[in-house]
Amino acid sequence: MAKHSAGDDDDDVNWNTDDEIDNFQSSPRNVVHMDETVAKFIEMGYSIEMIHRAVEETGGENPEPMMILETLFKISTSSEASSSKSKVIDELIGMGFSEELVIKAIQGHGEENLEEITNALLSYAEAEKMRETENEDITNNYFSDDNDDANLYLGLSSSDEENELNSFHEDGRLQDLIKMGYPRKEASIALERCGEIASLGEVVDFIFAAQMARQLDEFWAAPDEQERRTNEPPPRRRKLNTDMANDDELIHLPNPMIGFGVPKEPALITERPVPIPNIALGPPYFYYENIAMTPKGVWAKMSSHLYDIKPEFVDSMYFCAAARKRGYIHNLPIKNRFEIQPTPHYTIQEEFPLTKKWWPAWDKRTKLNCVLTCIASAQLTNRIRKRLEKHEGDPDVQKDVVDQCKKWNLVWVGKNKAAPLEPYEMERLLGFPNNHTRGISRTDRYKSLGNSFQVDTVAYHLSVLKPLYPKGINVLSLFTGIGGGEVALHRLQIPMNLVVSVEISEVNRNIFRSFWEQTNQKGDLIEFRDVEELDDRKIEGLMDQYGGFDLIIGGSPCNNLAGANRVSRSGLEGDQSSLFYDYCRILEAVRRKASRMRR
């Protein structure tokens, strides 16, 4: 389910993803003086010649910066050059080497000899390490051969590999991160926030996203603000809220993450660890979703606001060919669940059979990582192809390539040719109908799908409603997004007599309305833009008119909870994720009114 937001390669460019363009578009500084705009683009790595070309191609007397940026992106991605000198520098710095050493290596070996540059940097790093006495200053290469643990990659791995990662002692993981070049402080914070169950790859992903977020925050700061930030001492770590749960009350993520049971593991189906309190028994039923890996104590706080019901944590890798770790707090029955039909494909090759012909034997992946809102650049996939052709059969190169494939969810579409998922392929992985998001920009499609429900997982949980509501169901859908919950009900063949949908994104509202019309739904669809429009009076009026709600479903924004692609991870007190309390407010209003209606 798409999240509620505030309104919701690169030869010369440093940004690799569509999501970063979204960040530019959503910035409050997206309409600025042209001179300032040009200066910003130069800071981003574009040449003045490319900027002038983009301005001319965009047209108009005063084109908006976003239009210019989109033109720059098209120009840069159409170039056939493998990479520029600035790109090589940025890539190597991103691997953990200092800028000074990178420039020294390039001057000594030439920018085209990437392998020689890397070997030289490794030698520099070893020499520097011998002179250092503190672990914080170790700058070993991320892809070093002498540290197998550092080569445990981002993304989903096999269950044996994941179990091995999860078994690491936290001190061991901290040392691994330091050896990979991450500062001790950042590594410690990441380990604390990601939790003990997080794999090393997931912790690295969190650190990378946090660094990117800080860079974007600094980039868009006013000049005087940038100077102030440069001169001020580093801020102290913010303490957890005083009302946060103590260690005895914390909710820990299970391993394996199968909730109260999944279809392919019938022997592991269990009862709820704690019965639902009488005050929360349905109907009306409610179903709340959010990301599993939140800051410490968040799930305990959410549970306390939802009648102390313990969450059900599920990884969608047990329902499809991609991972998606989510938590669900609900008062639904859990007996007699059944899987949606037709059943989904559980491996990459089953889901995308055309990849079998090109899939190399050394890429052992059978599952994809979590579907995100951004994809790999064309330049990255081109570099992968050239490197495999140059170093055919080299196991170290193959190992590094698999790392990138896991990080960016690349699949094999030709000999030595890896490519990111297309939007229609993401739709299939997530259980949506073909072309569900067609008709909008690719950027918006990736963004909407990356923030959605995994339909097969949700349908498994909602399947218990089918015998309870044979004549149809009334749904209050909060933060509807592209309609993951409603698609699940439709695929379960549960008639929707009424859906009251609340979604702030116009793009997502259009997608959901199109689905409603194309599937010939017979019920009433009532749309609201913002949850603030649903006060007690409006809720009670709707319930009087339509006879109440049977299901309240939604997932409030994870912007301030997720580790990736966000500037702020301030928990439920963040501007976006605090909308969780609106979900609670509306749920309580519905249940109060329903209680009065029953009496």
C-alpha positions as CSV (number, residue, x, y, z in Angstrom):
1,M,0.0,0.0,0.0
2,A,1.5,3.3,-1.0
3,K,2.5,5.6,1.7
4,H,1.0,9.0,2.6
5,S,3.4,11.7,1.7
6,A,3.6,15.4,2.4
7,G,2.3,16.1,-1.0
8,D,2.6,12.4,-0.6
9,D,23.9,7.4,-15.6
10,D,25.6,8.8,-15.7
11,D,28.6,10.4,-17.3
12,D,28.5,13.7,-15.4
13,V,25.8,13.1,-12.9
14,N,26.3,11.8,-9.4
15,W,22.7,10.6,-8.9
16,N,21.8,7.1,-10.0
17,T,18.2,6.6,-9.2
18,D,14.7,7.8,-10.0
19,D,14.1,8.1,-6.3
20,E,16.7,10.8,-6.0
21,I,14.9,12.8,-8.7
22,D,11.8,12.5,-6.6
23,N,13.7,14.0,-3.7
24,F,14.6,16.9,-5.9
25,Q,11.1,17.4,-7.1
26,S,9.6,17.3,-3.6
27,S,12.2,19.8,-2.3
28,P,10.8,23.2,-1.2
29,R,13.6,24.8,-3.2
30,N,12.4,23.4,-6.6
31,V,11.6,26.9,-8.0
32,V,14.7,29.1,-7.7
33,H,16.5,31.7,-9.6
34,M,18.1,30.4,-12.8
35,D,21.7,31.3,-11.7
36,E,21.2,29.4,-8.4
37,T,19.7,26.5,-10.3
38,V,22.7,26.3,-12.6
39,A,25.0,26.5,-9.6
40,K,23.2,23.6,-8.0
41,F,23.4,21.4,-11.1
42,I,27.2,22.1,-11.3
43,E,27.4,21.0,-7.7
44,M,25.6,17.8,-8.7
45,G,28.4,17.1,-11.2
46,Y,26.9,18.2,-14.5
47,S,29.1,20.2,-16.8
48,I,28.2,23.7,-17.8
49,E,27.9,22.6,-21.4
50,M,25.4,19.9,-20.6
51,I,23.4,22.3,-18.4
52,H,23.2,24.8,-21.3
53,R,22.1,22.0,-23.7
54,A,19.4,20.9,-21.2
55,V,18.1,24.4,-20.9
56,E,17.9,24.8,-24.6
57,E,16.2,21.4,-25.1
58,T,13.7,22.1,-22.3
59,G,12.6,25.4,-23.9
60,G,10.6,28.3,-22.5
61,E,11.8,31.6,-21.1
62,N,12.1,30.4,-17.5
63,P,11.9,26.6,-17.4
64,E,11.4,25.0,-14.0
65,P,14.4,23.3,-12.4
66,M,12.7,19.9,-12.4
67,M,12.1,20.0,-16.1
68,I,15.8,20.9,-16.6
69,L,16.9,18.1,-14.4
70,E,14.7,15.5,-16.2
71,T,16.3,16.7,-19.5
72,L,19.8,16.4,-18.0
73,F,18.9,12.9,-16.8
74,K,17.8,11.9,-20.3
75,I,20.9,13.4,-21.9
76,S,23.3,11.7,-19.4
77,T,21.6,8.3,-19.7
78,S,21.7,8.4,-23.5
79,S,25.4,8.8,-23.6
80,E,27.4,5.6,-24.5
81,A,30.5,6.5,-22.6
82,S,31.1,4.0,-19.8
83,S,32.0,6.6,-17.2
84,S,33.8,9.9,-16.7
85,K,36.7,10.7,-14.5
86,S,34.4,12.3,-11.9
87,K,32.2,9.2,-11.9
88,V,35.2,6.9,-11.3
89,I,36.3,9.1,-8.4
90,D,32.8,9.1,-6.9
91,E,32.5,5.3,-7.3
92,L,35.8,4.6,-5.6
93,I,35.1,7.1,-2.8
94,G,31.8,5.3,-2.3
95,M,33.8,2.1,-1.8
96,G,35.4,3.7,1.3
97,F,38.6,5.2,-0.1
98,S,39.6,8.7,0.7
99,E,39.4,11.3,-2.2
100,E,43.1,12.0,-1.8
101,L,44.1,8.4,-2.3
102,V,41.7,8.0,-5.2
103,I,43.1,10.9,-7.1
104,K,46.6,9.7,-6.5
105,A,45.8,6.3,-7.8
106,I,44.1,7.7,-10.9
107,Q,47.0,10.0,-11.7
108,G,49.4,7.0,-11.4
109,H,47.5,4.5,-13.4
110,G,45.0,6.3,-15.7
111,E,41.3,6.5,-15.2
112,E,40.6,3.5,-17.6
113,N,42.6,1.0,-15.6
114,L,40.1,0.4,-12.9
115,E,41.6,-2.9,-11.8
116,E,45.1,-1.4,-11.4
117,I,43.6,1.6,-9.6
118,T,41.8,-0.7,-7.2
119,N,44.9,-2.7,-6.5
120,A,46.8,0.4,-5.9
121,L,44.2,1.7,-3.5
122,L,44.3,-1.6,-1.6
123,S,48.0,-1.2,-1.2
124,Y,47.6,2.4,0.0
125,A,45.0,1.2,2.4
126,E,47.2,-1.5,3.8
127,A,50.1,0.8,4.3
128,E,47.9,3.4,6.0
129,K,46.3,0.7,8.2
130,M,49.8,-0.2,9.5
131,R,50.3,3.4,10.6
132,E,47.0,3.7,12.4
133,T,46.3,2.6,15.9
134,E,42.5,3.2,16.1
135,N,39.9,0.9,14.5
136,E,37.9,3.9,13.4
137,D,40.6,4.8,10.9
138,I,40.8,1.5,9.1
139,T,39.9,2.0,5.4
140,N,39.9,-1.4,3.9
141,N,38.3,-1.9,0.5
142,Y,34.6,-3.1,0.5
143,F,35.5,-5.8,-2.1
144,S,38.8,-7.0,-0.4
145,D,39.6,-10.7,-0.9
146,D,41.1,-11.1,2.6
147,N,37.8,-10.3,4.4
148,D,35.1,-12.8,3.4
149,D,32.7,-11.3,5.9
150,A,32.9,-8.0,4.1
151,N,31.7,-9.7,1.0
152,L,28.4,-10.6,2.5
153,Y,26.2,-8.7,0.2
154,L,23.3,-6.3,0.4
155,G,20.0,-8.0,-0.3
156,L,18.4,-11.3,0.2
157,S,20.5,-14.4,0.2
158,S,19.7,-18.1,0.7
159,S,18.3,-19.1,4.0
160,D,21.5,-20.8,5.1
161,E,23.5,-17.7,4.2
162,E,21.0,-15.5,6.0
163,N,21.1,-17.7,9.1
164,E,24.8,-17.4,9.1
165,L,24.6,-13.7,9.0
166,N,22.1,-13.5,11.8
167,S,24.3,-15.7,14.0
168,F,27.2,-13.2,14.0
169,H,28.0,-11.7,17.4
170,E,27.3,-8.0,17.4
171,D,30.9,-7.1,18.2
172,G,32.0,-9.1,15.2
173,R,29.6,-7.3,13.0
174,L,30.8,-4.0,14.3
175,Q,34.4,-4.9,13.5
176,D,33.4,-6.1,10.0
177,L,31.7,-2.7,9.3
178,I,34.7,-0.8,10.6
179,K,37.0,-2.8,8.3
180,M,34.7,-2.0,5.4
181,G,35.5,1.7,6.0
182,Y,32.5,2.8,8.0
183,P,33.1,5.1,11.1
184,R,32.6,3.3,14.4
185,K,29.9,5.7,15.5
186,E,27.8,5.3,12.3
187,A,28.2,1.5,12.5
188,S,27.2,1.3,16.1
189,I,24.1,3.4,15.5
190,A,23.1,1.3,12.5
191,L,23.5,-1.9,14.4
192,E,21.3,-0.6,17.3
193,R,18.6,0.7,15.0
194,C,18.5,-2.3,12.7
195,G,18.4,-4.8,15.5
196,E,20.1,-8.1,16.2
197,I,18.2,-10.0,13.5
198,A,19.4,-7.7,10.7
199,S,21.9,-9.2,8.3
200,L,25.2,-7.4,7.7
201,G,24.0,-6.5,4.2
202,E,20.9,-4.8,5.7
203,V,23.0,-2.8,8.1
204,V,25.3,-1.6,5.3
205,D,22.2,-0.6,3.3
206,F,21.0,1.5,6.3
207,I,24.3,3.2,6.6
208,F,24.5,3.9,2.9
209,A,21.0,5.4,2.8
210,A,21.7,7.5,5.9
211,Q,24.8,9.0,4.3
212,M,22.9,9.7,1.1
213,A,20.2,11.4,3.1
214,R,22.6,13.6,4.9
215,Q,24.3,14.6,1.6
216,L,20.9,15.6,0.2
217,D,20.0,17.5,3.3
218,E,23.3,19.5,3.1
219,F,22.9,20.1,-0.6
220,W,19.6,21.8,-0.3
221,A,20.5,23.9,2.8
222,A,20.9,27.6,2.3
223,P,24.5,28.9,2.1
224,D,24.4,30.4,5.6
225,E,22.9,27.2,7.0
226,Q,25.6,25.1,5.2
227,E,28.3,27.3,6.8
228,R,26.7,27.0,10.2
229,R,26.6,23.2,9.9
230,T,30.2,23.1,8.9
231,N,31.4,25.1,11.8
232,E,29.2,23.7,14.6
233,P,30.2,20.7,16.6
234,P,28.6,17.4,15.8
235,P,25.2,17.0,17.4
236,R,24.7,14.6,20.3
237,R,22.7,11.5,19.6
238,R,19.1,12.0,20.3
239,K,17.8,10.0,23.2
240,L,14.7,7.8,22.9
241,N,11.5,9.1,24.1
242,T,11.0,8.7,27.8
243,D,7.8,6.9,27.2
244,M,9.4,4.3,25.0
245,A,9.1,0.7,26.0
246,N,11.7,-0.8,28.3
247,D,13.7,-3.9,27.4
248,D,11.1,-6.3,28.9
249,E,8.4,-4.7,26.7
250,L,10.3,-4.5,23.4
251,I,9.0,-6.6,20.6
252,H,11.7,-8.6,18.9
253,L,11.6,-9.7,15.3
254,P,11.3,-13.4,14.8
255,N,13.6,-15.6,12.7
256,P,12.3,-17.0,10.4
257,M,9.8,-14.2,9.8
258,I,6.7,-16.3,9.1
259,G,4.1,-14.7,11.4
260,F,1.5,-17.1,12.7
261,G,2.1,-19.4,9.7
262,V,2.6,-19.4,6.0
263,P,1.1,-21.7,3.3
264,K,4.3,-23.7,2.5
265,E,5.1,-24.4,6.1
266,P,1.9,-26.0,7.6
267,A,3.8,-27.5,10.5
268,L,4.8,-24.0,11.7
269,I,1.3,-22.5,11.9
270,T,0.8,-21.3,15.5
271,E,-1.7,-19.6,17.7
272,R,-1.4,-16.0,18.7
273,P,1.2,-15.7,21.5
274,V,-1.2,-13.4,23.4
275,P,-5.0,-13.6,22.9
276,I,-6.7,-10.5,21.5
277,P,-8.2,-8.5,24.4
278,N,-12.0,-8.6,24.6
279,I,-12.2,-4.9,23.9
280,A,-10.5,-5.4,20.5
281,L,-12.5,-8.4,19.3
282,G,-14.1,-7.8,15.9
283,P,-16.1,-6.9,14.0
284,P,-15.3,-4.3,12.9
285,Y,-12.0,-5.8,12.0
286,F,-8.9,-3.8,11.5
287,Y,-5.6,-4.4,9.7
288,Y,-2.5,-2.2,10.1
289,E,0.8,-2.6,8.2
290,N,4.2,-1.1,8.4
291,I,7.9,-2.0,7.8
292,A,9.3,-4.6,10.2
293,M,12.7,-3.0,10.8
294,T,11.8,0.2,12.7
295,P,13.8,2.2,15.3
296,K,13.9,0.5,18.7
297,G,10.6,0.4,20.6
298,V,8.4,1.6,17.8
299,W,6.4,-1.6,17.4
300,A,5.9,-1.8,21.1
301,K,4.5,1.7,21.1
302,M,2.2,0.9,18.0
303,S,1.0,-2.2,19.7
304,S,0.2,-0.2,22.9
305,H,-2.0,2.1,20.8
306,L,-3.8,-0.8,19.1
307,Y,-5.2,-2.6,22.1
308,D,-1.9,-4.2,23.0
309,I,-2.3,-6.7,20.1
310,K,1.1,-8.3,19.3
311,P,2.2,-7.8,15.7
312,E,2.5,-10.5,13.1
313,F,5.8,-10.2,11.3
314,V,6.0,-11.8,7.9
315,D,8.6,-11.8,5.1
316,S,6.8,-12.0,1.7
317,M,9.6,-14.2,0.4
318,Y,7.3,-17.0,1.6
319,F,4.6,-15.8,-0.7
320,C,6.4,-14.7,-3.8
321,A,9.9,-14.4,-5.4
322,A,10.9,-11.2,-3.5
323,A,11.6,-10.4,0.1
324,R,9.4,-7.8,1.9
325,K,9.6,-7.7,5.7
326,R,6.5,-6.2,7.2
327,G,4.6,-6.2,10.5
328,Y,0.9,-6.4,10.8
329,I,-1.3,-5.6,13.8
330,H,-4.8,-6.9,13.3
331,N,-7.7,-8.5,15.1
332,L,-8.6,-11.0,12.3
333,P,-9.1,-14.7,13.0
334,I,-6.0,-16.7,12.0
335,K,-7.6,-20.2,11.5
336,N,-8.6,-21.5,8.1
337,R,-6.5,-19.0,6.1
338,F,-6.0,-20.0,2.5
339,E,-3.7,-18.9,-0.3
340,I,-4.9,-16.7,-3.1
341,Q,-5.5,-18.3,-6.5
342,P,-3.7,-18.7,-8.8
343,T,-0.8,-19.2,-6.4
344,P,2.2,-17.0,-7.1
345,H,5.6,-18.1,-8.3
346,Y,8.2,-18.6,-5.5
347,T,11.5,-18.2,-7.4
348,I,12.9,-15.7,-9.8
349,Q,13.2,-18.2,-12.6
350,E,9.6,-19.3,-12.2
351,E,8.4,-15.7,-12.2
352,F,10.5,-14.7,-15.1
353,P,11.2,-17.8,-17.2
354,L,12.9,-15.9,-20.0
355,T,15.8,-15.2,-17.7
356,K,16.7,-18.9,-17.4
357,K,18.6,-18.9,-20.7
358,W,20.9,-16.1,-19.6
359,W,21.2,-16.8,-15.9
360,P,24.9,-17.6,-15.0
361,A,25.6,-20.7,-12.9
362,W,27.6,-18.5,-10.5
363,D,24.6,-16.4,-9.6
364,K,22.9,-18.6,-7.0
365,R,20.0,-16.3,-6.3
366,T,16.5,-17.7,-6.3
367,K,14.8,-14.7,-4.6
368,L,15.0,-11.0,-5.2
369,N,15.5,-8.4,-2.5
370,C,12.7,-6.1,-1.4
371,V,11.2,-4.1,-4.2
372,L,12.1,-0.5,-3.6
373,T,11.2,2.9,-5.1
374,C,14.5,3.3,-7.1
375,I,16.4,1.2,-9.7
376,A,19.9,0.9,-11.0
377,S,21.3,3.2,-13.6
378,A,22.0,2.2,-17.2
379,Q,25.7,3.1,-16.6
380,L,25.9,0.5,-13.8
381,T,24.5,-2.3,-15.9
382,N,26.9,-1.3,-18.7
383,R,29.9,-1.4,-16.4
384,I,28.8,-4.9,-15.2
385,R,28.7,-6.1,-18.8
386,K,32.1,-4.7,-19.7
387,R,33.7,-6.0,-16.6
388,L,32.4,-9.5,-17.1
389,E,33.6,-9.5,-20.8
390,K,37.0,-8.2,-19.7
391,H,37.4,-10.7,-16.8
392,E,35.6,-13.7,-18.1
393,G,35.5,-16.5,-15.5
394,D,37.1,-14.4,-12.7
395,P,35.4,-15.6,-9.5
396,D,36.2,-12.3,-7.7
397,V,34.6,-10.3,-10.4
398,Q,31.6,-12.6,-10.4
399,K,31.3,-12.2,-6.7
400,D,31.3,-8.4,-6.9
401,V,28.7,-8.5,-9.7
402,V,26.4,-10.7,-7.7
403,D,26.7,-8.1,-4.9
404,Q,25.4,-5.4,-7.3
405,C,22.7,-7.6,-8.6
406,K,21.4,-8.3,-5.1
407,K,21.6,-4.6,-4.1
408,W,19.7,-3.4,-7.2
409,N,17.5,-6.4,-7.9
410,L,19.0,-7.0,-11.3
411,V,18.0,-9.9,-13.5
412,W,19.8,-11.5,-16.5
413,V,18.3,-10.6,-19.9
414,G,21.3,-11.4,-22.1
415,K,24.8,-12.7,-22.1
416,N,26.6,-10.7,-19.4
417,K,23.7,-8.4,-19.5
418,A,21.9,-7.6,-16.2
419,A,19.0,-5.2,-16.1
420,P,16.7,-3.7,-13.4
421,L,13.1,-4.9,-13.1
422,E,10.5,-3.2,-15.4
423,P,7.4,-1.8,-13.8
424,Y,5.2,-4.6,-15.1
425,E,7.6,-7.1,-13.6
426,M,7.3,-5.4,-10.2
427,E,3.5,-5.6,-10.6
428,R,3.7,-9.3,-11.0
429,L,6.1,-9.7,-8.0
430,L,3.7,-7.7,-5.8
431,G,0.6,-9.5,-6.9
432,F,-1.1,-6.7,-8.9
433,P,-2.9,-7.1,-12.2
434,N,-0.9,-6.6,-15.4
435,N,-0.6,-2.8,-16.3
436,H,-2.1,-1.8,-12.9
437,T,0.1,1.3,-12.8
438,R,0.3,1.9,-16.6
439,G,-0.4,5.4,-17.8
440,I,1.9,7.3,-15.5
441,S,5.7,8.1,-15.7
442,R,8.1,5.3,-15.0
443,T,9.4,7.3,-12.0
444,D,5.9,7.4,-10.5
445,R,5.3,3.7,-11.3
446,Y,8.5,2.7,-9.4
447,K,7.6,5.0,-6.5
448,S,4.0,3.8,-6.2
449,L,4.9,0.1,-6.5
450,G,7.8,0.3,-4.1
451,N,5.5,1.7,-1.4
452,S,2.7,-0.8,-1.9
453,F,1.4,-3.9,-0.2
454,Q,2.5,-7.4,-1.3
455,V,-1.0,-8.5,-2.4
456,D,-0.5,-12.3,-2.0
457,T,0.6,-11.8,1.7
458,V,-2.2,-9.5,2.5
459,A,-4.8,-11.7,0.8
460,Y,-3.6,-14.7,2.9
461,H,-4.4,-12.7,6.0
462,L,-7.7,-11.3,4.7
463,S,-8.9,-14.7,3.3
464,V,-10.7,-15.5,6.7
465,L,-13.2,-12.7,5.8
466,K,-14.6,-14.6,2.8
467,P,-17.0,-16.9,4.7
468,L,-17.9,-14.1,7.1
469,Y,-19.1,-11.7,4.4
470,P,-20.5,-13.7,1.5
471,K,-22.7,-10.8,0.4
472,G,-20.0,-8.2,0.5
473,I,-18.0,-6.0,2.8
474,N,-17.8,-2.3,3.7
475,V,-14.2,-1.1,3.8
476,L,-12.6,2.0,5.2
477,S,-9.2,2.2,3.5
478,L,-6.7,4.6,5.0
479,F,-3.6,5.6,3.1
480,T,-4.9,3.5,0.2
481,G,-2.0,4.1,-2.2
482,I,-2.6,2.1,-5.3
483,G,-5.1,-0.2,-3.7
484,G,-3.2,-3.2,-2.5
485,G,-5.8,-4.2,0.1
486,E,-8.7,-3.8,-2.4
487,V,-6.9,-5.8,-5.0
488,A,-6.4,-8.5,-2.4
489,L,-10.2,-8.5,-1.6
490,H,-11.0,-8.5,-5.4
491,R,-8.7,-11.5,-6.0
492,L,-10.3,-13.3,-3.1
493,Q,-13.7,-12.6,-4.8
494,I,-15.0,-10.8,-1.7
495,P,-17.5,-8.2,-3.1
496,M,-16.8,-4.7,-2.0
497,N,-20.1,-3.0,-1.3
498,L,-18.4,0.2,-0.2
499,V,-14.9,1.5,-0.1
500,V,-14.2,4.8,1.6
501,S,-10.6,5.6,0.4
502,V,-8.2,8.1,1.8
503,E,-5.1,8.8,-0.2
504,I,-3.2,12.1,-0.6
505,S,-1.3,11.3,-3.8
506,E,-3.3,12.2,-6.9
507,V,-1.2,9.7,-9.0
508,N,-2.2,6.9,-6.6
509,R,-5.8,8.0,-6.5
510,N,-6.0,7.8,-10.3
511,I,-4.4,4.4,-10.4
512,F,-6.9,3.0,-7.8
513,R,-9.9,4.7,-9.5
514,S,-8.8,3.1,-12.8
515,F,-8.6,-0.3,-11.2
516,W,-12.1,0.2,-9.7
517,E,-13.6,1.0,-13.1
518,Q,-11.7,-1.6,-15.1
519,T,-12.8,-4.4,-12.8
520,N,-16.4,-3.3,-13.0
521,Q,-16.9,-3.0,-9.2
522,K,-20.6,-2.7,-8.3
523,G,-20.1,-1.0,-4.9
524,D,-19.7,2.7,-4.0
525,L,-16.3,4.3,-4.0
526,I,-16.0,7.5,-1.9
527,E,-12.6,9.2,-2.0
528,F,-11.0,11.6,0.4
529,R,-7.6,13.3,0.0
530,D,-6.4,13.6,3.6
531,V,-7.1,11.7,6.8
532,E,-7.7,15.0,8.5
533,E,-10.9,15.3,6.5
534,L,-12.3,12.3,8.5
535,D,-13.4,13.8,11.8
536,D,-15.8,12.1,14.1
537,R,-18.8,13.8,12.6
538,K,-17.9,12.7,9.0
539,I,-17.2,9.1,10.2
540,E,-20.4,8.8,12.0
541,G,-22.4,10.2,9.1
542,L,-20.8,7.7,6.7
543,M,-21.6,4.8,9.1
544,D,-25.2,6.0,9.5
545,Q,-25.6,6.2,5.7
546,Y,-24.0,2.8,4.8
547,G,-24.5,0.8,8.0
548,G,-21.0,0.9,9.3
549,F,-17.6,-0.5,8.3
550,D,-16.6,-4.2,8.4
551,L,-12.9,-3.6,7.8
552,I,-10.5,-0.7,8.5
553,I,-7.3,-1.3,6.6
554,G,-4.2,0.8,6.0
555,G,-0.5,1.4,6.5
556,S,0.6,4.8,7.6
557,P,3.8,6.4,6.2
558,C,7.1,4.7,7.0
559,N,9.1,7.8,5.9
560,N,10.5,8.4,9.4
561,L,10.8,4.7,10.3
562,A,12.7,3.3,7.3
563,G,16.5,3.2,7.0
564,A,16.6,3.8,3.3
565,N,16.1,6.9,1.2
566,R,15.0,9.1,4.1
567,V,16.5,12.2,5.7
568,S,14.9,11.7,9.0
569,R,14.4,8.5,11.0
570,S,12.8,10.0,14.0
571,G,10.2,7.3,14.6
572,L,6.6,7.9,15.2
573,E,7.2,11.5,16.2
574,G,8.3,12.3,12.6
575,D,6.2,14.6,10.4
576,Q,5.0,11.7,8.2
577,S,5.0,8.6,10.4
578,S,3.1,10.4,13.1
579,L,0.1,9.9,10.9
580,F,-0.1,6.5,12.6
581,Y,-2.0,8.3,15.4
582,D,-4.6,9.4,12.8
583,Y,-5.1,5.7,12.0
584,C,-5.7,5.1,15.7
585,R,-8.0,8.1,16.1
586,I,-10.2,7.0,13.1
587,L,-10.2,3.4,14.2
588,E,-11.3,4.3,17.7
589,A,-14.1,6.6,16.3
590,V,-15.3,3.7,14.1
591,R,-15.4,1.2,16.9
592,R,-17.1,3.6,19.3
593,K,-19.8,4.3,16.7
594,A,-20.2,0.6,15.9
595,S,-20.7,-0.2,19.6
596,R,-23.5,2.4,19.8
597,M,-25.0,1.0,16.6
598,R,-25.1,-2.5,18.0
599,R,-26.8,-1.3,21.2
